Every structure is written in structure tokens, then in C-alpha cells.
Amino acid sequence: MPTLILVGLIVLILIVTIVLVLVGLRESQETDPLQQRLAEFAARGETATLEQIELSQPLRDRVLIPMAKRLGEIVSRFTPQNALQATARKLELAGNPRGLEPAVFWALRIIVAAAIAGFMLFIFSFGSLQWTWGRKLLLLSGFVAIGFYVPEMLLTSRIQRRQKSIRKAMPDALDLLTICVEAGLGFDGAMQKVSEKWNNELSQAFARVIREIQLGKLRREALRDMADRIGIPEMTSFVAAIIQSEQLGVSMAKVLRIQADQMRIKRRQLAEEMAHKAPIKMLIPMALLIFPSICIVLMTPAVLMMMRSTLGDVLFRGGP
């Protein structure tokens, strides 16, 4: 019984840890919380000091995030630059969730691992589990490793979801770009229309390109940077086609229409691939959950009837 309680507590702490990391990695608002609070006080016509405005912010913004940033600065001194650069690349591919910096993300991984380690040591100290310390350290190391890699797995999952969302939105966005260009708008104006019409990952990427162009960056450089931030072959080929058409003087509307048709074919192929994978993925839950349940439901009456018959006396009781 104590072992079951221990396993239940461990599973509970892992679930809570994953939920907290998911909340921490979700998309944040683009506005500054302090500026938002200041605007709220100004809209109500109230006068407040800076201290009152800061105290009105949530505990997360006042205490937790600054502590994580401070810990991230300390962690960055001992983390290899290659690891920080790889993490920065992954955060960029994920859309920079909550404006996380690479050092802060590594600090988050250490905090999660340390929290799990502290909880496990607390259980080992006050629990009645009669295990050797070698076995306890082995279990502790396993759960600490899991806690250390949970944020990394969640970040990878976020990258995949973002790229999948962009793939699904690209054909419709290119259709709208084609219509706008054929109606007489420039390519920049067409991207602006796409960013205004929708609110998804692709429209946000187009909006960032527009802002970068307005700040003085060349359009081809802004488009290449967008393709690097998204990291999917479809966007890379689309940007290459746009830049090539601009350099060679080819009709932009024709290029966009061809790209839209290709993206739609690619999306259909991906959907068919996922449909073909579905039966194989269903084998595991069917073999482990559905088939045993069906066998129990169908075979139990037959087994009970057999046990009550003469054959059951011979097989189960050893008598004639």
C-alpha cells in the first residue's frame, strides 16, 4: 500500500510539473504588463505611483519571472555557448514563447529537475518505503532526468505544432496573396492584408516581415529571415520563388498561383500520409486495451459454463 501511494504521488508531481511548464511556455501577450496596468489606471482616471502599479501585477510577473531571469544569468555562465545557441534556435522556431531567453529556459529546466529531486528526497525521508539508498538514488536520478528533459520535449512539441499550423494555413494565405496582387496591390500590401485578415502563426510571421521592411530591411532579407524562423521546406521554397521572380521580373501573381497550387497538393499529400499512418497507430491501443476487454467479455461466460460442467470438474478439480 505505501508503494502505491508513493507511485501515485510521483505521478501527481510529474503531472503538476508538466502543467506548470505548459503554462509557462504558452503564448504571452505582446503588450508590456506594466504598460497595460498603467493604461488601466489612466483609463479609470486614477492617479497611482509606480510602486502601486508594480504591486498590482501578478506574483508571476513581479517575483517568479525576475527570479528565473536572474537564475538564467547565473546558468548562462556555466552553459556552453553551443547549447545556448541551439536553444535559441529552437525558441525561435517555436515562435519565442513568452519571450523566453535561452538562459532562462535552461534555468527553467534546472528548476523543474530540482523541484522533482526535492520532492523525491522528502518522500524518501518521511515515507515508510524500505529501500536501499542505492535503489533510491537510481530512482531519484531517473525522475530528475525526466524532469530536466520535460521542458525540452514540450518545446519540441510546440515547434511541431507551430510548423504544422503554418503548413495548413499556407495554401489559403497564398490564395489571398494571389487575389490581392491580381487586384493591383503590391506584394507588401498583400502581406499586410493577410496579417490583418487572420490571427495565426503565418499571419504573425507576415506581420513581422512588414515591420522589418518598414524599419529599413530589404524585402528579400526579411523574407529569408522569416523562412529561417519557421524552418519548413515549403516556406523556404516559397521565399526562394518570390525572390527569384522579383529578380527576373516574372509576374508575381503567376508565381503566387503556382506556389498556392503546389502547397495545396503538398497539404493533401500530408493528409493522405497521416491517414495511412492512422491504422498502424491504432494497433497499440487496440492490442493493449480493446482486444483484452473484448476477450474478457466474450470468454468469461464460456469459462464459467465450462467450470460448472463435467469437463470443468476434470480440468479444474482433478475429479471425474
C-alpha positions as CSV (number, residue, x, y, z in Angstrom):
1,M,0.0,0.0,0.0
2,P,2.7,2.6,0.8
3,T,4.3,1.7,-2.6
4,L,1.1,2.5,-4.4
5,I,0.8,5.8,-2.5
6,L,4.4,6.7,-3.4
7,V,3.8,5.9,-7.1
8,G,0.6,8.0,-7.1
9,L,2.4,11.0,-5.5
10,I,5.2,10.7,-8.1
11,V,2.8,10.6,-11.0
12,L,0.9,13.6,-9.5
13,I,4.0,15.7,-9.1
14,L,5.0,14.9,-12.7
15,I,1.6,15.9,-14.0
16,V,1.7,19.2,-12.0
17,T,5.2,19.9,-13.3
18,I,4.2,19.3,-16.9
19,V,1.1,21.6,-16.5
20,L,3.3,24.4,-15.0
21,V,5.8,24.2,-17.8
22,L,3.0,24.2,-20.4
23,V,1.6,27.4,-18.7
24,G,5.0,28.9,-18.8
25,L,5.5,28.1,-22.5
26,R,2.2,29.3,-23.7
27,E,2.0,32.4,-25.8
28,S,2.1,35.7,-23.9
29,Q,0.5,39.0,-24.8
30,E,2.7,41.4,-26.9
31,T,2.0,44.3,-24.6
32,D,4.1,45.0,-21.6
33,P,2.2,44.1,-18.3
34,L,3.4,47.3,-16.6
35,Q,2.3,49.5,-19.5
36,Q,-1.1,47.7,-19.6
37,R,-1.6,48.4,-15.8
38,L,-0.6,52.0,-16.4
39,A,-3.1,52.3,-19.2
40,E,-5.9,50.8,-17.0
41,F,-5.2,53.3,-14.2
42,A,-5.2,56.1,-16.7
43,A,-8.5,55.0,-18.3
44,R,-10.1,55.0,-14.9
45,G,-8.8,58.4,-14.1
46,E,-6.9,57.3,-11.1
47,T,-3.5,58.5,-10.0
48,A,-1.1,55.9,-8.8
49,T,2.5,55.7,-8.0
50,L,4.9,53.3,-9.8
51,E,5.1,51.2,-6.7
52,Q,1.3,50.7,-6.6
53,I,1.3,49.8,-10.3
54,E,4.0,47.2,-9.8
55,L,2.3,45.7,-6.7
56,S,-0.9,45.4,-8.8
57,Q,0.8,43.0,-11.2
58,P,0.5,39.2,-10.7
59,L,3.1,37.4,-8.5
60,R,4.4,35.7,-11.6
61,D,5.4,39.0,-13.2
62,R,6.7,40.6,-10.0
63,V,8.7,37.7,-8.5
64,L,8.8,34.5,-10.4
65,I,9.9,35.8,-13.8
66,P,12.6,38.1,-12.4
67,M,14.0,35.3,-10.3
68,A,14.0,33.0,-13.3
69,K,15.9,35.7,-15.3
70,R,18.4,36.1,-12.5
71,L,19.0,32.4,-12.3
72,G,19.3,32.3,-16.1
73,E,22.1,34.8,-15.9
74,I,23.9,32.6,-13.5
75,V,23.3,29.4,-15.6
76,S,24.5,31.1,-18.8
77,R,28.0,31.5,-17.2
78,F,28.3,27.7,-16.9
79,T,26.4,26.6,-20.0
80,P,28.3,26.0,-23.3
81,Q,27.6,28.6,-26.0
82,N,26.8,25.9,-28.5
83,A,24.0,24.7,-26.2
84,L,22.7,28.2,-25.7
85,Q,22.7,28.8,-29.5
86,A,20.9,25.6,-30.1
87,T,18.3,26.5,-27.5
88,A,17.9,30.0,-29.0
89,R,17.3,28.4,-32.4
90,K,14.6,26.1,-31.0
91,L,12.9,29.0,-29.2
92,E,12.9,31.0,-32.5
93,L,11.4,28.0,-34.3
94,A,8.7,27.8,-31.5
95,G,7.8,31.5,-32.0
96,N,9.6,32.8,-28.9
97,P,7.0,31.7,-26.4
98,R,6.6,34.3,-23.6
99,G,9.8,35.9,-24.8
100,L,11.9,33.3,-23.1
101,E,15.7,33.7,-23.4
102,P,17.9,30.6,-23.8
103,A,19.5,31.1,-20.4
104,V,16.0,31.4,-18.7
105,F,14.9,28.3,-20.5
106,W,17.9,26.4,-19.1
107,A,17.2,27.8,-15.7
108,L,13.6,26.5,-16.0
109,R,14.9,23.0,-16.8
110,I,17.1,23.1,-13.7
111,I,14.2,24.4,-11.5
112,V,12.0,21.6,-12.7
113,A,14.7,18.9,-12.1
114,A,15.5,20.4,-8.6
115,A,11.8,20.5,-7.6
116,I,11.4,16.8,-8.5
117,A,14.6,16.0,-6.7
118,G,13.5,17.8,-3.5
119,F,10.1,16.2,-3.6
120,M,11.6,12.7,-4.0
121,L,14.0,13.3,-1.1
122,F,11.1,14.5,1.0
123,I,9.2,11.2,0.2
124,F,12.3,9.1,0.9
125,S,12.9,10.9,4.2
126,F,9.4,10.6,5.7
127,G,8.0,7.6,3.8
128,S,8.0,4.1,5.1
129,L,9.5,2.6,1.9
130,Q,12.1,0.1,2.9
131,W,14.6,0.5,0.0
132,T,18.4,0.7,0.0
133,W,19.9,4.1,-0.8
134,G,21.4,2.8,-4.0
135,R,17.9,1.9,-5.2
136,K,16.6,5.2,-4.1
137,L,19.4,7.2,-5.8
138,L,18.7,5.2,-9.0
139,L,15.0,6.1,-8.9
140,L,15.8,9.7,-8.0
141,S,18.3,10.0,-10.9
142,G,15.7,8.7,-13.3
143,F,13.0,11.1,-12.3
144,V,15.4,14.1,-12.2
145,A,16.5,13.3,-15.8
146,I,12.8,13.1,-16.8
147,G,12.2,16.5,-15.1
148,F,15.2,18.0,-16.8
149,Y,14.1,16.9,-20.3
150,V,10.4,17.6,-19.9
151,P,10.7,21.3,-20.9
152,E,12.8,20.3,-23.9
153,M,10.2,17.8,-25.1
154,L,7.4,20.4,-24.6
155,L,9.4,22.9,-26.6
156,T,9.9,20.4,-29.4
157,S,6.2,19.6,-29.4
158,R,5.4,23.3,-29.7
159,I,7.8,23.7,-32.6
160,Q,6.0,20.8,-34.4
161,R,2.5,22.3,-33.7
162,R,3.6,25.6,-35.0
163,Q,5.1,24.2,-38.2
164,K,2.0,22.1,-38.7
165,S,-0.3,25.1,-38.3
166,I,1.8,27.1,-40.8
167,R,1.7,24.2,-43.3
168,K,-2.1,24.1,-43.1
169,A,-2.5,27.8,-43.4
170,M,-0.1,28.4,-46.3
171,P,-2.4,27.4,-49.3
172,D,-5.2,29.7,-48.1
173,A,-2.8,32.5,-47.4
174,L,-1.2,32.2,-50.8
175,D,-4.6,32.3,-52.4
176,L,-5.4,35.6,-50.7
177,L,-1.9,36.9,-51.7
178,T,-2.7,36.0,-55.3
179,I,-6.1,37.7,-55.2
180,C,-4.6,40.9,-53.7
181,V,-1.7,41.0,-56.2
182,E,-4.1,40.4,-59.1
183,A,-6.3,43.2,-57.8
184,G,-3.4,45.7,-58.0
185,L,-1.8,45.6,-54.6
186,G,1.9,45.2,-54.2
187,F,3.4,42.2,-52.5
188,D,3.9,44.1,-49.3
189,G,0.3,45.3,-49.3
190,A,-0.9,41.8,-49.9
191,M,1.1,40.5,-46.9
192,Q,-0.4,43.3,-44.9
193,K,-3.9,42.2,-45.9
194,V,-3.1,38.6,-44.9
195,S,-1.8,39.7,-41.5
196,E,-4.9,41.8,-40.9
197,K,-7.4,39.1,-42.0
198,W,-6.1,36.2,-39.9
199,N,-4.6,35.7,-36.5
200,N,-2.4,32.7,-36.7
201,E,1.2,31.8,-36.8
202,L,1.6,32.6,-40.5
203,S,-0.1,35.9,-40.3
204,Q,2.1,36.9,-37.4
205,A,5.2,35.9,-39.4
206,F,4.0,38.1,-42.3
207,A,3.3,41.0,-39.9
208,R,6.8,40.7,-38.6
209,V,8.2,40.9,-42.2
210,I,6.1,44.0,-42.8
211,R,7.5,45.7,-39.7
212,E,11.1,44.8,-40.6
213,I,10.6,46.2,-44.1
214,Q,9.2,49.4,-42.6
215,L,12.3,49.6,-40.4
216,G,14.6,49.6,-43.4
217,K,15.4,45.9,-44.0
218,L,15.4,44.7,-47.6
219,R,12.4,42.6,-48.5
220,R,14.4,39.6,-49.7
221,E,16.4,39.6,-46.4
222,A,13.2,39.9,-44.3
223,L,11.7,37.0,-46.3
224,R,14.8,34.8,-45.8
225,D,14.8,35.6,-42.1
226,M,11.1,34.6,-41.9
227,A,11.9,31.3,-43.7
228,D,14.7,30.6,-41.2
229,R,12.4,31.4,-38.2
230,I,9.8,29.0,-39.5
231,G,12.1,26.2,-40.6
232,I,9.9,24.2,-43.1
233,P,10.9,23.4,-46.7
234,E,7.6,24.7,-48.1
235,M,8.3,28.2,-46.8
236,T,11.9,28.1,-47.9
237,S,10.8,27.2,-51.5
238,F,8.1,29.9,-51.4
239,V,10.6,32.6,-50.4
240,A,13.1,31.4,-53.0
241,A,10.4,31.6,-55.7
242,I,9.3,35.1,-54.6
243,I,12.9,36.4,-54.6
244,Q,13.7,34.8,-57.9
245,S,10.6,36.3,-59.5
246,E,11.5,39.7,-58.2
247,Q,15.0,39.5,-59.6
248,L,14.0,38.1,-63.0
249,G,10.9,40.3,-63.4
250,V,8.4,37.4,-63.7
251,S,4.8,38.0,-62.9
252,M,4.3,37.9,-59.2
253,A,0.6,36.8,-59.5
254,K,1.6,33.8,-61.7
255,V,4.3,32.7,-59.3
256,L,1.9,33.0,-56.3
257,R,-0.8,31.0,-58.1
258,I,1.7,28.2,-58.9
259,Q,3.0,28.2,-55.3
260,A,-0.5,28.0,-54.0
261,D,-1.3,25.0,-56.1
262,Q,1.8,23.3,-55.0
263,M,1.1,24.0,-51.4
264,R,-2.4,22.6,-51.7
265,I,-1.1,19.4,-53.3
266,K,1.5,19.1,-50.5
267,R,-1.2,19.6,-47.9
268,R,-3.3,16.9,-49.5
269,Q,-0.3,14.5,-49.6
270,L,0.4,15.1,-45.9
271,A,-3.2,14.5,-45.1
272,E,-3.1,11.2,-47.0
273,E,0.1,10.2,-45.3
274,M,-1.4,10.8,-41.9
275,A,-4.5,8.8,-42.9
276,H,-2.3,5.9,-43.9
277,K,-0.4,6.0,-40.6
278,A,-3.6,6.0,-38.5
279,P,-4.3,2.2,-38.7
280,I,-0.8,1.4,-37.6
281,K,-1.0,3.8,-34.7
282,M,-4.3,2.3,-33.7
283,L,-2.8,-1.2,-33.3
284,I,-1.1,-0.4,-29.9
285,P,-4.3,0.8,-28.1
286,M,-6.3,-2.0,-29.7
287,A,-3.9,-4.7,-28.8
288,L,-3.4,-3.4,-25.2
289,L,-6.8,-2.1,-24.3
290,I,-9.6,-3.1,-26.7
291,F,-8.8,-6.7,-27.6
292,P,-8.2,-7.8,-24.0
293,S,-11.5,-6.2,-22.9
294,I,-13.4,-7.9,-25.7
295,C,-11.8,-11.3,-24.9
296,I,-12.8,-10.9,-21.2
297,V,-16.4,-10.0,-22.1
298,L,-16.8,-12.8,-24.6
299,M,-14.8,-15.6,-22.9
300,T,-15.9,-15.1,-19.3
301,P,-19.4,-16.7,-19.8
302,A,-17.9,-19.6,-21.7
303,V,-15.2,-20.2,-19.0
304,L,-17.9,-20.1,-16.2
305,M,-20.1,-22.6,-18.1
306,M,-17.1,-24.8,-18.6
307,M,-16.2,-24.7,-14.9
308,R,-19.7,-25.8,-14.0
309,S,-19.7,-28.7,-16.4
310,T,-18.2,-32.2,-16.2
311,L,-15.2,-31.0,-18.2
312,G,-14.6,-28.3,-15.6
313,D,-14.5,-30.9,-12.9
314,V,-11.9,-32.8,-14.7
315,L,-9.8,-29.8,-15.7
316,F,-10.0,-27.6,-12.6
317,R,-10.8,-30.0,-9.7
318,G,-9.0,-33.1,-10.9
319,G,-12.0,-35.3,-10.5
320,P,-14.0,-37.5,-12.9
